[in-house]
Amino acid sequence: MPNALAHEKSPYLLQHADNPVQWLPWNEAAIAKARAEQKPIFLSIGYSTCHWCHVMAHESFESDEVAELLNAHFVPIKVDREERPDVDKVYMSYVQAMTGHGGWPLSAWLTPDLKPFYGGTYFPPEDRHGRPGFSTLLRAIANSWEKERDKLVAEGERAISAMREHFVEARAVSAEAAEESALHEAAGEAFEKGFQYFFEAFDPDHAGFGSAPKFPRASNLAFLFRAAALQGVKSEAGAEAIKLASLTLQAMARGGIHDHVGGGFHRYSVDAGWFVPHFEKMLYDQAQIAVNCLEAKQATGDERFAWLARDILGYVERDLMSPEGGFYSAEDADSADPADPKHKKEGAFYVWAQPELAAIVGEDAPMFCTHFGIATEGNVPSELDPHGELAGKNILHQRRGILDTARTVGLSPQEASDRILAGLEKLRAAREQRPRPHRDDKIIAAWNGLMISAFAKAHQVLGLSATGPDSSRFLERATRAAEFLKQELYDDRTGILYRNWRQGRGSAGAFAEDYACVIQGALDLYEAGFEIRWLRWAEQLQAKMNELFWDETNGGYFNSGVSDPHIVLRLKEDYDGAEPAAGSVAAGNLLRFAAIFEQGTPGDKGLAKLSYRGRALRCLASAASVWRKMPQAMPQMLCALELALEPPRHVVIAGDPTKDDFRALAAVLHETLGPRRTLLAADGGEGQTWLASRAPWLRDMQPGEGGARAYVCEEFACRVPAESPEALRAELAGGGR
C-alpha cells in the first residue's frame, strides 16, 4: 500500500511513496500527529537526484525492519529540500553545528515542537567501524525518548537557543555599520583579502581552488572577474584574477566533470583533477557556469569560452527545457546499467567501455581514444571508484590539445577538430538509446531566474553581434522562461510569487532566494531586450520581497516569510555556495534599482534609510560579520559591494531596440569586461514614458537624425552622444574602461 506521499507532486517524495515507512509530508497534519501522540519526529530531507539519498532509501527505507521501528516509535516526515529550502536551512544549520559537516540525505530527530535534539546525514543500515547503524540508532533514540524524554526536550531547547544566539543575536548590526564610509573601508580590505585567498588557494597543477573534491563554485569566478574589472583588466592584479578564473574554466572544460558528449557540467569531481565526477547535473550550475564562460570571453577575447557557453546552453535547451518554456531542475547521477537494466549505477549513462566506443566512432577511434584518454582496461583508478561501479569503463576527458592531437595523426587542426566533433555526435546518438537518468521536472523559481540571467547574458555577448538564428535565440529562451514564471508562478492579484511548478503550481510560496533570483533575471532580461514590462515586474517583485522577508531590526532578508508557524527559527543565508545567498543577489538588485530610480551619488546623505540604496547598504552591513572575516565565504556579496562603492554609470541608447542600428550600439557594450553600467533604452514609446516618470533626466533623450545613438553617463552627467559603434567604443574607453 502506498503511503501518504503518493498524493504529492514532488518527484523526490513520490520516489518514497511505496516505502513501507509510513511517511508524511511536512504539513500541519503531520506535526499535529506528533504532538497528539507525543512521539519524536524523524525528519528526512533530500532531493530526487541525490545519489546518497537513493542509497539510504534502498538500504533502510525499503527495509521492513526499519519501517517497523520508524512507524512504531516516530512520526516519519519526508521533505524535498528543493521545495522547502527554509525547512532544510534550519535543520541543516543544526546538523552542521552539531557534527561539523552537512549534506544529503539530512537526518534529524525533533521534538513534537520541531526542536532538533539529534541529527546527521547518511547512516548505514548496520553497525560499522564502531559507529551505530541506522536501526541501532533508532532503537537507542526510541529508548531514550521513553526513559529520558526530559533530557532530549532540554537538548532541543538548548539547540534552538544556541542557534538563535549564533545566527541572530551575535550578528546584530549597528547603524554605523551601514554608513558609506564604514562600508568603503571594510570593502577595500575584504576585496584584497578575498583576492589573496583565491590566489593562495589556487591549484597550480589542476586549477580550481583547494583539493579534492572540486566544486565548480561559480561565485568564486564571478568575484575574480569583478576584481579584474575593478583593478583594470590590463593591470597586474586584474590580469592575475582573469588568469585564475580562465585557467579554472579551461581545466573544467577538459575534465570529466564536463559532459563532452552531451554538453553541460556535472555537480563536482571527486578528485583534484576534475576527472571523475559525481554525475548529477543541476540547473543552477549550468546557469552560473554559463555566465562565467561569457565573462571569460569578454575578459580574454578567447572564442573557446563562447563555444563552452553555447555547449552549456545547448544542453539546457535540449534536455532541461519544458515545452512551456520553463527549465527543469536536474538530472540524476544514477541510471540503469545498459548491461543489467534491473540495477542502477552511478554514471552508467555517461561512461564507455573501449570496444563499444571504438565500434561507434569507427575509423577515427584511435585518434579519438588518444585525445580523450580512453584505455582498453578503463581509465578510472580504483581509488577513485570505491564501489567498483566504473570498473572497465572510461570517462571522456581531454588529455591533449587539438594541435597536439592533429600533429600526432598528421591532420590539420581543423580536420582533427571536425572528426572529433563527428565522433562525439555519434556517441551522443548511441547514448540516447541507453536508459536515461531520472530527470527532476520540477520548475523552481530561483533556478529559472538564474537561467534567465544566463540566456540574457548570452544574448548580450553572443546574440547581438550574431546573424541568423543565434541573433534572437538566446533572448527568446530567456523571454519564454520569464513569461512562464509570470503566468504560472505569479499571482497578479496578491503580488505573491510561488516556489515551484510541476503538473501545476506548488502550494509553497516563494522564498527569499526565489524573489532575489527572479528579480535579477527580470533586470537582466530588461537590459538584454529592453522590454519595459520586465523592469516593471522586477520592481513589483522587489516590493513584495521587502514586505515578506526584510529584517527590520538588522537589515537583510530572512530566508522564510514571517507567517509560517512551523519554522522554529528564521535564518538568513550567509554563504555563497552552489547557489548564491539571497542577500548577496538582493543587494546587487537593490543597487541596480537605485541606479535607475534614485538620482544621487554614493556620498549623498539625502537618500532615505529604506530607499533602494539605503536598503542595499543595510543588506551589505547585515552580512559584514561574515564577509569581513572570511570574504571567500561570500564572493557574490563582494560583487554587490563593488557595485555599491563605484560611481553610478549609465548608458542610455535612444532608438528602437528591435532595429539593427540600436543592436549594433548595444553589442559594443558587451565586447569586453569593464565597469558595470546600468543600461536603459529611450525608445520613444511606453518604456521611455514610464522611465521618465521615475527618472526625469531620461525624458529628452532622442535618437539622432541618422538613427540610434548612445549617451554615456557617469554620476548622471552625460557626454555628447555616440552615433556609431566606433564612436561608442571611443567614449567607453575615455570613460576609464
N, C-alpha and C positions, 0 to 999 in steps of 0.2 A: 504493500500500500504506500503510495507517495505520501510525503509529509506536507506540512503547510507551505513549504517553499514552492510547491507545484503551481501555486496561484500567482507567483511573482513573474516579472518580466526580465529581471537581471540574468544574463547568461551564467554568471557565477552561482547565483542562488539556485538556478534550475539544474546546474550540474550536481547539486546535493539533494535534489527533490526526492530521489529514490533511495537515499541512505536510510538504514534502519534507525538512525538517530532521529528523534522527533524534533527536528529543527523548527524554530520560529523565526520570522523576520523581526528586525528591530522595529517595534511599534508599541503603542500603549498597551495592547492586549498582552503581549509577551512580558512586559515589565510588571503589569498588574498581576499576572500569574505568579511571578517570582515573589511579589510582596504578599499575595494571598497565601501562598504555600510556604512562605519563609524559607525558600531554597536559594542557594547561591546561583548566580548566573555563570554559565560558561560561555564566553564570547569568543567566537572565531571569526577573524576578519581576513579576507583575501580578495583575489580577483581572478577572472576566468582564465587568463593566460599565464598564471603564476605556476612555475614548474613545481616548487616545493609544496604549494597548496595541493597540487594533484597527488604528490607523493603521500602527504599526510592523510588525504582523503582516502586513498586506496588502502593504506596500511591500517588506519584507525577508524575513520568514519564509515567505512563499509563493513566494519567488523561487528558482528552481533554481540560479542562480549563487551566491546567498548560502548556500543549503543545501550546495552542494558545498564551499565554504570551511569552513563550520562542521563538517560531517561529517568532513572530511579532517584538520583541524588541531586540533579541540577536542572535548571531551565536552560537548555542549549539554544543559543541565538546565533544566527549567521548574518554577517554584514558584508556587502560588496563595498570595498573601500573606495571604488570609483564612483559609486552612487552616494556614499556618505563619508566624504573626507573629513567632515567635522567630528564624527564619532571616532574615526581612525586616529585623528590627531591627538585626541585626549588620551586614548589608551596606548598608542604608540609612544607618546611622551613618557607615560608611566613606565612602560617596559624598558625604554632606553635608559631612564634614570635608575631603574632597579638593576638592570643587567649590564649596562654599558654598550648594548648594541640593539638593533631592531631589525625588522624585516617581516616578510610574509611567508607563511601564514602567521598572523598575530594571534596568540592565545592568551586570554586574560580571564581571571576569575573575579567576579564582582559581588558585592553585597546586593540585596534587593533594592537598595537605594543607589545603585550604579557606581559605587565607590570601589576601586580596584584594590585587592589585597594580595594577589599573586599573578605572575604572568611570565610569558616567554614567547618564543616564536615556534619553530618546528620542534616537536617532541617525537622521538622514535617510539615505535609500539612497545618495545621491550627494554628492560634494563641493559645499559651498555656502559662499559668503562667506568663503573662506579656511579653512573648517573641514572636516576629512575626513569623508566619508560612511562608512556602516557597512562597506561592502565594503573600502574603503581601510584602515580601521582594523583589520579582521580580518586583512588581509594583513600589515600592519605588525606586529601583535602576534604573528602566527604566525612571522614572520621573526625577531623579537626572541627568541622562545622557542627558536628553532632555534640562534641565534648568540650570544645573550647571556642565557641562561637564569639564570645565577647572579645577574645584576642584578635580574631580576624576582622570583626567590625571596627575595632580600635585601629587596626592596621590600615583599613580603608580610609578612616578619618585622617589618620596621620599622613597617608599618601597624598590625599587631596590638599591638605594644609601645606605640605611641603611643596607641592606643585604650584599652589597659589603664591606662596612666598617667592619661589624661584622665578616663575614665569610672569607674575603680575606685579607683586609689591616691590620686588628688587629692581624692577625696570621702570619705576615711576620716573617721569620726565619733568624737569623744571622748566619754567617758562623761558629762562635764559638759554636753554639748550637749543631752542628753535630760532634763536636770533641769527641773522645773516652772518655776523662776524664770527660767532662761535662755530657755526657750521663750516664757514670758509676755512678756518684754521684747521679744524678736525678733518675736513675732506682732503686737504692737501696732504696731510700726514697719512691718511688712510690710503689714498691713491699710491703714494710712494711705498708704503708697507705692502699693499696688495701686489704691486708690480714686483717688488723684491721677493715676495713669497713665491710667485709663479716662476720667476727667473731661477730661484734656487731649487724649486721642486721639479723643474723640467727634467725629463728623462733624456739624456743626450744620445742614448742608444736606440730608443724606440719612439721618442717623442711622447707627448702627453705629460701628465704630472703625477708624480709618485710612482708606486709599484703596483703589482697585481692585487686585486682585479682592477682593470682600467675601464673607467666610465667616460663616455663622451659628454661630459658636463658642459653644455653649450654656453652657459652663462660665464664660464671661465674665459672662453674665447671672445665672447661679446665684450667683456671688460678689457681684454687686451687690445681689441680693435678701437675701443673708445679711448684707451690710454694713448694709443698711437695717434689718433685724431687730435687729441688734446695737446700732445707734445709736438705734433707735426710729423707726418709720415716719413719725412726725409731726415729728421733729427736722429741722433744716435739711439735715444730711448725709444722713439717711435719705430724705427727700423727693427730694433730688437723685439719689441712687442709683436710686430707683424710676423717676424721670423718664428717666434714661439708658436703663434696661432696657426700659421700656414703650414709649418712642418708637422704639427699635430694633425691637421686635416689631411695632409698628404699621407701620413702613416696610417691613419684610419682608412683612407680610401684604398690603400694597398692591402690592408689586412683582411683577415677572415671575418671581422666584425662588419665589413661591408659585404652585402649580398651582390657579388659580381654578376650573377646570373639574372636576378630579378629586380635589382635596384634597392636602394634604401639601406638602413643600418639596423643591426641587431642591438640588443639592450646594452651589453657590455662584453668585454673579453675577460676570461678567467686568468689569462696570463698577462705579463707586462708588454708583450709584443703585438697586441691587437690581433692575435692569430685565432685562438679558439673562443668563439663567442658563446654567451648564453643566447640562444637563438630567437628568443622572443623579440617581436618588433612592436614598438609603441608609437602612436601617432605623434605624441608630444616631442619625441626625439626627432622624428622626421622633420617636423616644422622648424625646430630650433636649429638643427644642424644645417638645414637648407639655408636659413638666414646667415649662419656662419660662413657658408660657402659663397654666398652672394657678396658678403662684406670682404671676404678674401679676394674675390675677383676685383672688387673696387680698389682694394689696397695694393694689389700686386699687378693687376692687368693680365694675370695668367688665365688663359681660356680653360685650363683644366678644371678650375673651380666652377666656372659656368657649366661645364659638362657635368660635374658632380651634382650641382644643384638640380639640373634637369633630370639626372638619374634618380634623385630622391623624389622629386615632384612627379615624375612619370610613374614610379612605383605607387605613390599615393593615389594618383588618378586611376590607375588600373585596378588596384587591389583594395583600396580603403575608401573609395568614394561611393556613396549611396546613389541610387538612381535619382533621388530627390535633391542631391547636391551637397548634403552634409557628409562628414567624414567619420568613418568607423574608428573604434578605439585602438584595436591591437590585433596582432596575430600571435598565436601560441608558439612556444618553443617546441612542444611535443607534437608528434603526429604518428600515424600508423606506419610501421615498418613495411615498405613495399614487399619485402620477402616474407613477412609474417604479419599480415594485416590485423590480426587479433590483438597485437601488442603495440603499444605506443613507445616511442623512444624520442629523447631529445635530439633535435637536429635531423631526424630521419628524412624530412622533406628536402634538406639542403645539401647533404653530403653524398659523395660518389665513390664507388669502387672504380679502380683504374680501368679494368677491362670494359665496364659499362660505358664509362666516359669516352674511352678511345673509340668504341664502336659508334657512338653517337656523333662525335666530332669528325671522324673519318680520316682522310689522308693528312690533315693538319694536326693530328693528335700529338705527334712527338713535339712539335713546336709549342703547342698548347700546354702540354704537361710540363715542359721546361719552364714556360712563362709563369705558370701558376703553382709550381712546386708539387705536382702530382706524382705519387710514388706507387709502385705495384703493391707494396705491403701496407699502404695507407700512410698518411703523413702526420697523424696525431700522436704525439708521445703519450705513453701510458700514464705518466704523472699528471697529464692534463685531461685524462679521461678516467677518473677513479672508478666509474661504474661500468667501464668497458663498452659503452654504447656506441663508440666511434671506432672500435677496433676494425682494421682493414679498410677504413674509409678515408676519404680525402676532403679537406676543406680548401676551397679555392682561395689563394692569397697570392698576390703578385710578388714573385721572387726577383724578377728582373724588370728593368725599364724597357720600354718598347724599342729604344735604339739598340740596346744590348741584344734583345731577342732577335731583332731584324738582322743584325750583323751576324749572329750565330748561324742563322738559317739561310743567309745570302739573299735576303729580300730588302726592298726599300722599306723605311719606317711606315709609309702609308699602306703598302701591300700587307705587311705584317699586321698592322692595326686592323685593316679590313678583314683579314682572315680570322683574327682572334674574335672580333665582334660577331662574325658569322658563326663561329663555334659557340659563342655564348648564346646566340639566338637559338641554335639547335638544342642546346642544353635546356633553355627555358621551355621550348616546346615539349621536350621529353619530360621535364619536371612537372608540367601541367597535367600529365597523365597519372602522377602519383596521388595518393590520398593527401589532401591539403591539411595544414594545421587548422585548428579551430580559429575562427575569426570572431572576436567580440564585436558585435554590430551595434553596441550602444553608441549613440552620438552624444558626446559630452560637450557642454557649452564651452568650458575653458579651453579644452584641447582644440576645438574648432576655431576659437578665437586665435590661438597661436597659428593654426594652419592658414587662416585668412591673412594674417600678417605675412606669412611666408609667400603665399601666392601674390599678394600685393607688392611685396618687395621684388619678387621675380619679374613682375610687370615693369617695375621701375628700372631695374638693372638690365634685364634681358629683352623685355617685350617692347618698350618704347622705341628702341633702335632696330627692331626686327621688321621683316616683311613676311607676308604670308600668315599662316595660322598662329604662329607664336606672337604676332603683334597684338593679339587680343586674347589669346587662350588663357593666360595666367590671370588676367583681370576678370575674365568671365568666370573662372573657377572660384575666385575669391568672392565675387558678387553673388553667385548662386548659393554659396555656403552661407553668406550673411543673410540672404533672403530666406533661406531655410530656417535659420535660427530665429529671425524676426517673426516668421509665420508660425512656427511650431513650438518655440520655447519662450515666447514673449507674450505677455498678456497686456494688450494695449490699454485696457480699462484700468488696471491697477498699477501698471508700470513694472510688474514683477517679471523677472527672468527665472526660468526653471533650469535645473541641473542637466537633465539628460532626456533623450528620446529613444525609445525602442518600441515599435508597434504602438506608437502614441507617446504622448508626453508623460514623463515620470512624475511621481507625486511630490518629490522633494524640490523645494525652492532652491535656486542657485545659491552658491556660497561666494564669499568674497573673491576667491580666485576666478570664479566664472565671470563675475562682473568685470574684474580688472582685465582679464584676457580678451573678453569680447569687446570691451571699450577700446582697448589697444588695437584690436583687429579693425574695428569700425573707423578709428582715426587713421590707421594705415591705409584702409580702403579709400577713404576720402582723399588722401594725399596721392593715391595712385590713379584714381579715375575722376576725382573732383566732383562727385555727385553729392550735393549738399545734404541729401537725406541721411547719409551715414554720419556726418558730423552732428546733425541734429539728434539722431538716435543715440550717439555716443554721449551727448550731454544729458539726455534723459536718463540713460543708464547710470551715469555718474551721480546724478541727484538721488536716485534710488539706492545706490551703493552707500552714499553718505548717510542716508536715513536708516538703513538696516544694520550697518556694520561699524560705523565710526565710533571710536573710543573718545568720549567727551572729556575724560579725565586726563589721559596721557597722549592722545593723538594716535594715529594709525588705525588699522582696521582689524577687528576680530575676524576669525575665520567663519564663525557662525553668527546667525542673527540672534536678536535679543529674546525672541519669543519661544524658543524650543525648551520645554521644561526638562527634557531628557539629556541635556548637555550639562554635566555637573560642573564644568569649568570652561569659560570662554577664553580661548587662547588665540595668540597671533603667531603666524609662521615667521620664524626668524632665521631661515636658512634657504638659500637659493640652491636647491638640489636638482634633481632630474627635471622638476618644474620650478619656475621662478616663484618666489613668495609673492602673495597677493599684494603686500605692502610695497614691494620693490616695483612691481608693474604699476600699481596705483600712483605712486609718487611721480613716475615718469608721465603718466597720463595727465595728472593734475597740472604739471608744469607745461605740458603741451596746450591744455586748455587756457592756462594763464597767458601763454604767448599769443593766443588768438584774441582773447576777450578782455585782458587786463593790460591796458597800455601804461606801463610803468617799468622802472628799472629795478634790478635786484636791491639797490640801496633805499628804495622808497619806503618811508615809514607809513605812508598812507594806505598801503594795502592791508585790508582787514584781516584779522586772525583767521577767519574762515572764508576768505577769498580762496580761489583756486591755489594761488601761490602760498597763501598762509597755511592752508591745509597740507600742501605738499611739504612745506618746511617742518610742520609738526609731525608728519608721517616719517620724514627722514630722521628727525630727532628721536622719535619713539623707538627706533632700532639702533640708535647710536651706541648703546652699551655693547652691542654685538659687533657692528662694523668698525668701531674704533679699535677694539681689542683684536678682532680676527677679521680683517677685511676680506680675506679669502672665503669666509662663510657666506658673504652677501655680495658677490660681484655684480649682480643685477642692480642691487641698491646703489652701488657705486656708480653705475651708469646713469642712474637718476640724479645722483649728486652732481655729476658733470653738467647735466642739463640745468641744474639749479644755480650753479655758480658761474656759468658762462653768460655773456650778454645776450639778450634776445635777438635772434637773427631771423629774417623772413625773406622769402622770395615769393612775389605775387606775379602770376602770369595773367595778363589781360588778354582775353580771346576766347575762342570756342574750344573746350577741351577735347572735342572729337576730331578736330582738324589737324592736318599734318604739321602746320606751322607751330601750333601750340605743343604738339607732341615732340617736335624737334627741340624746342626750348626745354621742355621738361626732361628729356633724355640727358641733356647736358648736366643737370643737377645730380645725376646718379652715376656719372662716369668714374669718379674717383672717391676715395674715402676722405672725408673732411669734417669740418664743424657741422653740427646738426642745425638744420634750418626748418622753420615752420613753412610749409608750402600751402599757398592759397590760390584760388582761381577767382579772378574778377571776370566772370563770364557774361556780364551784361544782362543777366536774367535773374531768376529766382534765387540762385545761390548768392550772387553779389548783393542783392537786396537784403537778404536775411543777414549776411555777414556785416553789411554796413550798418544795420540797425543795432548791432552789438559792438562793432569796431568801426566808428565813423571815418577813420583815416583811409579806409578802403573804398569809400564811395565814389571818388572821382577818378579812379584808375581806369584807363581806357586802352583798347588796342591802338596801334599806330595805323597810319594810312596804308602801310604795306602788309598789315596782318598783326599777329600776336606779338606782344613784347613783354619783357620780364623786368620787374622792379626789384632790385637787390637792396635790402634794407638791413640796417643794424641799429639796434636801440631805437627803432621806429623812425629813423632818418633814412630816406631812400635816395639812391643816386639816380642819375639820368638813366632812363630805361634802356635795356638792350633789345635790339630788334632782330638779332640774328644769333645763331648758336655761337659763332666766333666771338661776337661782342659779349655774349653772356659769359663765356669762358674767361675772357679778359677781366670782366667785372668781378667774377668769383675769385680769380687769382689776386686781384687787387685788394680784395676784402680779407686777406690773411689766410687764404686757403693754403 
